[in-house]
């Protein structure tokens, strides 16, 4: 396995009186796409939010690029060149698509300073972003908002991209578009951690996989090995890929 970019060791997270993560161990190799799978309520979203500092780990250690980030706040973690696309997408509905993109382009003070070549590449991945460039983001369809959320996260090169269920609620044609986009991102060497319920999505994209249950990682290995082992799929996820 290649170098580990992100590592969680024995991470526990409490939300109020609730103990959600019970000692999560997770490794995300550099330059690969790691799928985080599991049934609803297994702790996947809480894991992502803990990585981003939105919820603080109550025990354990998180490291990124060898740096301990356990006690860092969210802006500090984002400042390490980590982008996060939450399940609710986090779109600013009253702003235009262009204004949403500009907010994420930290090196640009106005649209003319955004990397034109990178924008054209993003437009090739997500044509709707270009088509509705000057439209209010709140007027977009659900699929278009999801495209904008991912486009915004990659408007500048990121060392790590963390995405929570990008295919949720999307039509099959848009899911295929999203798969193609993540495949191109993988080809650029971007490290990706992806929570996903769409197993075909996971099978087509994943290099590594970690399966969660009851606040713990109960299986970790190659995505291909899991995809080829129906008995393991059934025991871990209650389904066949």
N, C-alpha and C positions, 0 to 999 in steps of 0.2 A: 504494500500500500504506500502511496506517495505521502509526502509530508502532511502532518495534521495541522490544519489552519485554525480550527475551533475545537476546543475540548471542554466537555462538562464532566466533572468528577464528583460523584456523590451529592448531586444538587437536590436540595429540598426547598420547596416553596410553600409558604402559608399565605392564604388570602383570608384575612380576618381570622375566624376560628377554624377555618377549613385547611386541612393539610392536603395539598393537591399533588405535589411532586414528592416522591418517596425515595430519593437517592438516584437521580438520573445520571447514567454514564453514557456519554455520546461523543463520538469522534467524527469530525467532518474533514475529509482529506482535501488538500488544496487542488484546485483545478478540476474537481469532479462534482457531479450532481448527486447529492444524498437525499433520498426520500425518507420522510418520517411518516410512518403509517400506524394505523391503530383504529380501534372502534371509537365511536363518539364517546367523549368523556374520559378518554385514556390519558389525557394530559398534554396533548400535542401543542395546542395553542398556548397553554400556560408555559411550556418549554420555550417557545419562541419569544413570548413576552418577557420571560426571565432573562433570556440571552440579551434582549434589547434594554434591560434595566427598567422596563415598565412596571415589573414586579421584582422586588429584591429577593434574591436567594436567602433563605434563613440558615442554610448550612451548605457546605460543599464549596467547590471552586470552579470558576469559568476562566479559561484562557483563550486569547486570540492572538495568533502569531507569536506565541510564547509570553505575551503580556497578560498579567492577571487583571481581568476586567470585572471581577465579582462585585466590587463596591462602586463601580463607576455609574454615573447617571446616564439617562438616555441620550442627551446631546453629546456627551463625551464618547459614548459608544458609536453613535452615528458618525462622529468626527474621525473615527478610525477607518472610514471608507466602507462602512457597512450600510446597506440599504434594506429596508423592511417594508413589505407590502402586507398590511393586515387583512384579515378576512373581510372586514367591512370596507376595504379599499382606501378609506381616508381621503376621498376626493373633496376638494373645496367647491361645493356646488355653485356658489355665486360668482366664482371666478371663471374666466374662459379657459379653454384647454391650454392655450399659450401661456396664460398666467400661472396655471398649475405647473406646467413644465418649467417655467422660469424660476418659480420658488425652489424647485429641487436642484436647479443648476447653480450651485453655490459660487462658481467662478464668474458668473455672468450677472451684471446689474441691469441689463435690458436684453430683449430678445436678440438683437443684433450681435451680442457677444457670445451667444450659445454656439457650440461647435457645429458648424453647418454640415460637415461630412457625417458626423454622428447623427444629427437630426434626420438626414436623408436616409441613413441606414434604419433608424427607428421608424420612419414613414414607410419604408419597404416592409418592415415587420408588421406594422399596425397602420394600414392606410387610413383608418377612421380618424386617427390622431391628426393627420394632415388635413383631411376633408373638413373636420369640425374645429380647426385651429382657432378660429375667432368666435366660436359659439360657447355659451355658458356650459360648463361641465355637467351641471345638474340636469340638462336637457338630453344628455346621452342615454342610450339604452344600457341595460346592465352589462352586456358584453363589451360595449364600447367603453364603459367606465372601468372595467377590469383591464382592458387594453391600455387605457390612459394610466392606470395605477402602476402597471409594470413599466410602461414607457417612461414615466416620471422617475421611477427608481433607477433606470439605466441611462438617464439623460447625460450622466457623466460615468466614466468607467468606475466600477465598484470592485473592491477586493472580494466582498462577500455579499450575495443577494439572498435574502430570506423572504420566502413567499408562503402565505397561508391560504391554501385551497384555491389556486387560481382558476380552476375549471368549474367551480361551484355555480350551478344554475345556468351554465352556458349551453348554447346549442352545439350539436356535434361539429358543425362546420367551423365554429369559432374555437372550439376545443382543439381541432386540428391545427388551426392557425396559431394558437397559443403553444402547442407542442413544437411546431416549426420554429417559433421565436426562441423558445428555451434551448432547442437544439443548436441554433446559431449562437446563442449566448455561451453555451458550453464550448463551442468551437473556438471562441475567443479566449478561453482559459479562465473565464469567470467561475468562481466557486459558488455553488448554489445549494441551499438547504430548503427543501420543498415539502410542505405538508399537503397531502392530497388524498381524497377519497376515491377518485377515479382510477381504478386499478390498471386500465389500459394505458392511461397517462403515465402512471408510475413505471409500468413495464417497458414502455417505449423510450423513456428518458433516463431512468435511474442507473447510476453506476453502483452506488452503495445504498443499503437500506437499513433502517433501524425501525423496529416495531415496538410500540408502546402498549402497555396494559396496566391499568390501575396505578398510574403515576410512576412507572418504571420502564426502562428499556428491557424487553424480555428476549429480543433477538437482534443481532446485528451481523451483517455479512454483505455479500454481493447481491444486487437486485436480480441478476440473471439466475443465480442459484435458487432464490425464492420463487421466481417465476416458473422454474422447471420442476418444483417440488410441490405437487398438489396436496400431499398429506401435511406438509409444513404450513402451507397456506391455510388449510382448513383448521389446523390447531391454533394458529396465531390469530387469524382474522375471521374464521368462520365462513370462508368463501374460497372459490377457486379462481385463479387468474386466467 
